[in-house]
């Protein structure tokens, strides 16, 4: 039964995550955390972090991680296949349609209309992750004591360094992870 649930959940993620990458995060969160309760919100953030550090798309990496946790190697294969299958079908279908009707202004209008929606999905996912990272309970509250000041400091420093000197973001992630690994065990 879990294999069918994994396939169907990640099939839906693959089917409805238009825009890919970060645009898929709210859909993945809805399926994995909210609906099926396979991961907690904190575990979901960890999976997204790991997915960012490994090669490949976020949805594929997330499907592999969740699949292996819920159903072992076979679960990972089924979840990943479920995630990839809709894209294969849609891309093949759209390629045929696009090459046939690419000159129509309606086709360009549809693509222009999708862009703002994709930006909104990415912004929603980003805001959710910032809230989870900077507030102790993962929810914004009016109390200043609920703010994780160390996380705010690491966030601000990383953002400043990224904007000022534009280093490789992977180096910033590694440095932030090392810093957190040394400091967090002593403050909890």
Helices and strands as residue ranges (DSSP letters): H 2-16, G 21-24, H 25-29, I 30-35, H 41-53, H 58-101, H 105-134, G 144-146, H 149-165, H 169-187
